[in-house]
Amino acid sequence: MVAANGFTTAAKERAAGAGIDLFRLLDTADHKWRSYVSIPAVYVDYQIAFYSFSISWKGRGALYMEDLRYMPILRSDGRLIDYACNLVLDRWEDDTIPGEPGEHRDVPLTSEAIFLPSPSGHFEATVRVNVQVRELIFFGQLSIQQIRGFKSELADVTHVKSMTTAPWIPEKIMREWQKVESIDQLAVTPAMTLTAKSMYPRYKPET
């Protein structure tokens, strides 16, 4: 049986003797204490620690770039596909570069044929990227703003239908939560884990 405002003591005793479960509706939206309720949570942020390029070609060709990150990647007709660093971000965002800690080698920059510029004209080359991915783990308490469900009147059990947490704000989490080496070292088991891949600004050459 479910009641909006719970049951009397006599009703609870009668239900317990008859084997009837009693529940009251639970909705914390209007309670002042809701902002003080929290659960242990973990935020895992995967980042590009660093990357390097592997470049090869046959025949004549020469590179005159001081910083290969800003190397123009061309099509066969000389049109720009994009700059090397931006193509790395494309492969990061489409998960061609896995969001897993460790080294990921020989990832193609693009599925198209690649040409590189040189003083004597562009030439075909193979360009791959080697990426080192790291994970940063942060542990903290995530406040609960609202819980809806059913609370047992006879046992310490709550059946949650829905729950609304405070906003996950990565910048605030990384500033205020505790940085840990691994989830296994925590003294408590997190009730919630959020994983994300850091996004980075794209390169736009000055005009």
C-alpha positions as CSV (number, residue, x, y, z in Angstrom):
1,M,0.0,0.0,0.0
2,V,1.2,3.5,-0.8
3,A,0.1,6.7,0.9
4,A,1.2,10.3,0.2
5,N,1.8,11.2,3.9
6,G,2.6,7.8,5.5
7,F,0.7,5.7,8.0
8,T,-0.2,5.7,11.7
9,T,1.6,3.5,14.2
10,A,-1.5,1.2,14.4
11,A,-1.6,0.8,10.6
12,K,2.0,-0.1,10.5
13,E,1.5,-2.8,13.2
14,R,-1.5,-4.2,11.5
15,A,0.3,-4.3,8.1
16,A,3.4,-5.9,9.6
17,G,1.2,-8.7,11.1
18,A,-0.6,-9.2,7.8
19,G,2.5,-9.2,5.6
20,I,1.6,-6.0,3.8
21,D,4.3,-3.6,2.6
22,L,3.7,0.1,3.3
23,F,5.3,2.9,1.4
24,R,5.0,6.7,1.4
25,L,5.7,8.9,-1.5
26,L,9.0,10.6,-1.4
27,D,9.7,13.9,-3.1
28,T,12.5,16.1,-1.7
29,A,11.9,19.0,-4.1
30,D,10.2,21.2,-1.5
31,H,12.5,20.3,1.5
32,K,15.0,22.9,2.6
33,W,17.5,20.1,3.6
34,R,17.8,18.7,0.1
35,S,20.9,20.8,-0.7
36,Y,22.7,19.2,2.2
37,V,22.3,15.6,1.0
38,S,25.2,14.3,-1.1
39,I,26.6,11.1,-2.5
40,P,30.3,10.1,-3.0
41,A,31.1,10.5,-6.7
42,V,34.1,10.3,-9.0
43,Y,34.9,12.4,-12.1
44,V,37.4,10.9,-14.6
45,D,38.8,13.2,-17.2
46,Y,40.8,11.8,-20.1
47,Q,43.3,14.2,-21.6
48,I,46.0,14.3,-24.4
49,A,49.2,14.5,-22.5
50,F,51.3,14.9,-25.6
51,Y,51.6,13.7,-29.2
52,S,54.1,13.3,-32.0
53,F,54.0,12.7,-35.7
54,S,55.4,10.0,-37.9
55,I,56.0,11.2,-41.5
56,S,57.3,9.3,-44.5
57,W,57.3,9.7,-48.2
58,K,58.9,8.3,-51.4
59,G,60.9,10.3,-53.9
60,R,61.5,14.0,-53.6
61,G,60.1,16.0,-50.7
62,A,61.3,18.3,-48.0
63,L,59.8,19.8,-44.8
64,Y,60.5,23.3,-43.8
65,M,58.2,23.6,-40.8
66,E,59.6,24.7,-37.4
67,D,56.5,23.3,-35.6
68,L,54.8,20.3,-37.2
69,R,51.6,20.9,-35.3
70,Y,50.8,23.8,-37.7
71,M,51.7,21.8,-40.8
72,P,49.1,22.3,-43.6
73,I,47.7,19.0,-44.7
74,L,46.7,19.2,-48.4
75,R,44.7,17.3,-51.0
76,S,46.2,16.3,-54.3
77,D,45.0,19.6,-55.9
78,G,46.7,21.7,-53.2
79,R,43.5,22.5,-51.4
80,L,43.8,22.6,-47.6
81,I,42.2,19.7,-45.7
82,D,43.2,21.2,-42.3
83,Y,46.2,21.8,-40.1
84,A,47.8,18.8,-38.5
85,C,46.9,19.8,-34.9
86,N,43.3,20.3,-35.9
87,L,43.2,16.8,-37.5
88,V,44.6,15.4,-34.3
89,L,41.6,17.0,-32.5
90,D,39.2,15.5,-35.1
91,R,40.6,12.0,-34.4
92,W,40.3,12.6,-30.6
93,E,36.7,13.8,-30.9
94,D,35.5,11.0,-33.2
95,D,37.2,8.4,-30.9
96,T,39.7,7.2,-33.6
97,I,42.2,8.1,-30.8
98,P,40.8,6.1,-27.9
99,G,39.9,7.8,-24.7
100,E,41.9,5.3,-22.7
101,P,45.1,6.0,-20.7
102,G,48.3,4.9,-22.4
103,E,50.1,5.3,-25.7
104,H,48.2,5.0,-29.0
105,R,50.5,4.8,-32.0
106,D,50.3,5.2,-35.7
107,V,46.8,6.7,-35.8
108,P,46.1,8.1,-39.4
109,L,45.4,11.8,-39.5
110,T,42.7,11.3,-42.1
111,S,41.3,8.7,-44.5
112,E,42.2,10.9,-47.5
113,A,45.5,10.9,-49.4
114,I,47.8,13.5,-47.8
115,F,50.0,15.9,-49.5
116,L,52.5,18.3,-47.8
117,P,53.7,21.7,-49.1
118,S,57.3,22.3,-50.1
119,P,59.1,25.1,-52.0
120,S,59.0,23.1,-55.2
121,G,55.3,22.1,-54.9
122,H,53.4,19.7,-52.7
123,F,54.2,16.0,-52.5
124,E,52.4,12.9,-51.3
125,A,53.2,11.6,-47.8
126,T,52.0,9.4,-45.0
127,V,51.4,11.2,-41.8
128,R,50.4,9.4,-38.6
129,V,50.1,10.6,-35.0
130,N,51.3,9.0,-31.8
131,V,49.3,10.1,-28.7
132,Q,49.9,9.7,-25.0
133,V,46.5,9.8,-23.1
134,R,46.4,10.3,-19.4
135,E,43.5,10.2,-16.9
136,L,42.9,12.5,-14.0
137,I,40.6,11.2,-11.3
138,F,38.8,13.5,-8.8
139,F,36.7,12.4,-5.8
140,G,34.2,14.4,-4.0
141,Q,30.6,14.7,-2.7
142,L,27.9,15.4,-5.3
143,S,24.9,17.2,-3.8
144,I,21.4,15.8,-4.5
145,Q,18.8,18.4,-5.4
146,Q,15.8,16.1,-5.7
147,I,14.8,12.5,-5.1
148,R,11.5,11.0,-6.0
149,G,10.3,7.5,-5.2
150,F,8.9,5.4,-2.4
151,K,10.1,5.1,1.2
152,S,9.3,1.9,3.1
153,E,7.4,2.5,6.4
154,L,8.5,-0.8,7.8
155,A,12.1,-1.1,6.8
156,D,15.0,1.2,6.1
157,V,14.6,1.0,2.3
158,T,14.0,3.6,-0.3
159,H,13.0,2.8,-3.9
160,V,14.2,5.7,-6.0
161,K,12.3,6.5,-9.2
162,S,14.3,9.5,-10.2
163,M,17.1,11.7,-8.8
164,T,18.4,15.1,-9.8
165,T,22.0,16.0,-8.9
166,A,23.7,19.3,-8.8
167,P,25.4,20.3,-12.1
168,W,28.6,18.6,-13.0
169,I,31.0,21.5,-13.7
170,P,34.4,20.1,-14.7
171,E,36.3,23.3,-13.9
172,K,34.8,23.5,-10.4
173,I,35.3,19.8,-9.8
174,M,39.0,19.9,-10.7
175,R,39.5,22.9,-8.5
176,E,37.6,21.8,-5.4
177,W,37.5,18.0,-5.4
178,Q,40.3,15.7,-4.2
179,K,42.7,14.4,-6.9
180,V,43.4,10.7,-6.5
181,E,45.6,8.2,-8.2
182,S,43.0,5.5,-8.6
183,I,39.5,4.6,-7.6
184,D,40.7,1.5,-5.8
185,Q,42.5,3.6,-3.2
186,L,39.3,5.2,-2.0
187,A,37.9,4.2,1.4
188,V,34.3,4.3,0.1
189,T,32.7,3.1,-3.1
190,P,31.5,5.9,-5.3
191,A,27.8,5.9,-6.0
192,M,28.3,7.7,-9.3
193,T,31.0,8.0,-11.8
194,L,31.2,10.4,-14.7
195,T,33.8,10.2,-17.5
196,A,34.7,12.8,-20.0
197,K,37.3,13.6,-22.7
198,S,38.8,17.1,-22.5
199,M,38.2,19.2,-25.5
200,Y,40.8,21.7,-26.9
201,P,40.6,24.9,-28.9
202,R,41.3,24.6,-32.6
203,Y,44.2,26.3,-34.4
204,K,43.2,29.3,-36.5
205,P,46.1,31.0,-38.3
206,E,46.4,34.7,-38.2
207,T,45.2,36.5,-41.3
